[in-house]
Amino acid sequence: MRLPTLLVATSIAVAAPARADDFLPQTALPKAALAATSHGGGGDGGGGSSLIDLTLGVEAGGAPLLRAPDGPVAATTARTSVALFARVSIPMISERIVEVSWVPRHGWGLMLESGDLRLGAVKLHLLDLGVFYDSTSPITVSRVARRWDVAVGAGAELTMRRHLSLVADARMFAPIDIWSVVTRYGDTARLIGDEIMHGGQLWVGAAYHW
């Protein structure tokens, strides 16, 4: 073998890769990709949220806007009240919250709340709608005998710790059959409407989340 041919063959043997992997580009995987691979693909596989959110709470307050009796008809709206509630939601399906409440000496409520706005630790539900069953006595204008009220309001929650929050809710109650009130009470129906508007309950309290 000639000397030049021997030198070329030796050079090729030295430069050849020891493994087939050496032909692949030597690019490092990002740490995040490595972590995802080591955990089975990443994504939402960890699953930190619960299927059902449950909140229990208690609030107290009254009707701060209710005027002192100064007319021919005395106000028959509760000036102070207490409410105990349970709120349930299924985050995987909807942000809507179903609330069942009990107001001692008055009755039971069923509300549909919405977590419309979040500002850091504050959650606002700007429009709550529901019904209230006056099992004992209506909260507002109890002189108008009835069993069912329509309830409307709004509220806020301030998260203090992981499971504990401060809550505030405003609720207004009015007879579902408002037309019957107008036709039955005539001119005094205006006084009833005014008392409903000013007799809304403002409650403040605490809640515990599971």
C-alpha positions in Angstrom: 0.0 0.0 0.0 1.3 3.3 -0.9 2.1 5.8 1.9 -0.5 8.5 0.9 -3.3 5.9 0.8 -2.3 4.6 4.2 -2.4 8.2 5.7 -5.9 8.9 4.3 -7.3 5.6 5.7 -5.8 6.3 9.1 -7.3 9.8 9.1 -10.8 8.5 8.3 -10.6 5.9 11.1 -9.6 8.5 13.7 -12.3 11.0 12.6 -15.2 8.4 12.5 -17.7 8.6 15.4 -17.5 5.9 18.0 -21.3 5.7 18.3 -24.3 6.4 16.0 -25.6 8.9 18.5 -22.8 11.2 17.7 -24.5 11.9 14.4 -27.5 13.5 16.3 -27.5 17.2 17.2 -26.3 17.7 20.7 -29.1 20.0 22.0 -30.0 20.0 25.7 -33.7 19.6 26.7 -35.2 22.4 28.7 -35.5 21.6 32.4 -39.3 22.0 32.2 -39.5 19.4 29.5 -37.4 17.0 31.4 -39.5 17.4 34.5 -42.7 16.9 32.5 -41.2 13.7 30.9 -40.2 12.3 34.3 -43.8 12.9 35.6 -45.5 11.1 32.8 -46.2 13.9 30.4 -47.2 16.9 32.6 -50.5 18.6 31.9 -53.2 18.5 34.5 -52.4 15.0 35.6 -51.6 16.2 39.1 -55.2 17.3 39.7 -55.1 19.8 42.6 -58.8 20.9 42.5 -61.6 19.1 44.2 -64.7 17.9 42.4 -67.1 19.7 44.8 -66.5 23.0 46.7 -68.4 23.3 49.9 -68.6 26.4 52.1 -70.4 26.8 55.4 -70.9 30.2 57.0 -72.8 32.4 59.4 -73.7 36.0 59.0 -75.5 38.7 61.1 -76.8 42.1 60.4 -80.1 43.8 59.7 -81.8 46.6 57.7 -79.5 49.7 58.0 -81.6 51.7 55.5 -85.0 51.1 57.2 -86.5 54.3 58.3 -88.0 55.0 61.7 -91.8 54.6 61.8 -93.2 58.1 61.0 -96.3 57.3 58.9 -99.8 55.9 59.4 -98.5 52.3 58.8 -95.8 50.9 61.1 -92.9 49.1 59.4 -93.0 45.3 59.9 -89.5 44.5 58.6 -86.9 42.7 60.6 -84.4 45.3 61.9 -81.9 42.6 62.9 -81.4 39.1 61.6 -79.0 36.1 61.4 -78.3 33.8 58.5 -76.6 30.4 58.3 -75.8 29.1 54.9 -74.2 26.3 52.9 -72.8 27.0 49.4 -72.0 24.3 46.9 -70.4 24.4 43.5 -68.9 22.0 40.9 -65.9 24.0 39.5 -65.4 21.5 36.6 -68.8 22.3 35.3 -69.6 25.9 36.2 -68.6 28.8 38.4 -72.2 29.2 39.6 -72.8 28.6 43.3 -76.0 27.2 44.8 -76.7 28.6 48.3 -79.1 27.1 50.8 -79.7 29.4 53.8 -81.7 29.5 57.0 -82.8 32.7 58.7 -84.1 31.9 62.2 -87.6 33.1 63.0 -88.2 33.7 59.3 -87.5 30.8 56.8 -85.4 29.2 54.2 -83.7 30.5 51.1 -82.4 29.1 47.9 -80.1 31.3 45.8 -78.1 31.0 42.6 -74.9 33.0 43.0 -72.2 33.9 40.4 -68.5 34.4 41.0 -68.5 37.3 38.5 -65.3 39.1 39.4 -62.1 38.3 41.2 -59.7 40.9 42.5 -56.8 39.2 44.2 -58.1 37.8 47.4 -61.6 39.4 46.9 -64.3 37.6 45.0 -67.5 39.5 44.1 -70.8 38.0 43.1 -72.7 40.9 41.5 -76.1 39.3 41.0 -77.7 36.7 43.2 -81.2 35.5 42.4 -83.4 33.1 44.2 -86.5 32.4 46.3 -87.2 32.5 50.0 -89.8 30.4 51.8 -91.4 32.3 54.7 -91.9 29.2 56.9 -92.4 31.4 60.0 -92.6 35.1 59.1 -91.5 37.2 56.1 -88.3 39.1 56.6 -89.7 42.3 55.0 -93.2 43.7 55.3 -94.5 40.8 57.4 -97.9 42.4 57.6 -98.4 41.2 54.0 -99.3 37.6 54.5 -97.5 35.2 52.1 -95.3 32.1 51.9 -92.9 32.9 49.1 -90.6 35.8 48.3 -88.3 36.5 45.4 -84.8 37.3 46.6 -82.2 39.4 44.9 -78.8 40.6 46.0 -75.0 40.7 45.8 -72.1 39.8 47.9 -68.3 39.6 48.4 -65.8 37.3 49.9 -62.3 38.2 51.3 -60.0 35.2 51.7 -58.1 35.4 54.9 -56.4 32.0 55.0 -56.6 28.9 53.0 -60.0 27.8 54.3 -61.3 30.9 56.1 -62.8 34.0 54.6 -64.9 37.0 55.6 -68.2 37.4 53.7 -70.7 40.1 53.2 -74.1 39.8 51.5 -77.0 42.2 50.7 -80.4 40.7 50.2 -83.8 42.2 49.3 -87.0 40.3 49.6 -90.3 41.0 47.9 -93.6 39.1 47.4 -93.5 36.9 44.3 -97.1 37.9 43.5 -96.5 41.6 43.6 -99.6 42.3 41.5 -101.9 40.9 44.2 -100.3 43.3 46.6 -101.0 46.2 44.4 -104.6 45.3 43.8 -105.3 44.3 47.4 -103.6 47.2 49.2 -104.3 50.0 46.8 -102.8 53.3 47.8 -100.8 51.7 50.7 -99.0 49.5 48.2 -96.6 52.4 47.6 -95.7 52.3 51.3 -95.1 48.6 51.0 -92.8 49.1 48.0 -90.9 51.7 49.8 -90.4 49.5 52.9 -89.2 46.7 50.6 -86.6 48.9 49.0 -85.3 50.2 52.4 -85.7 47.0 54.3 -83.0 45.0 52.5 -80.8 43.0 54.8 -77.0 43.6 55.0 -75.2 40.6 56.5 -71.5 40.3 57.5 -69.9 37.1 58.8 -67.3 34.3 58.3 -67.2 31.2 56.2 -65.1 28.0 56.1 -64.2 26.3 52.8 -63.7 22.6 52.2 
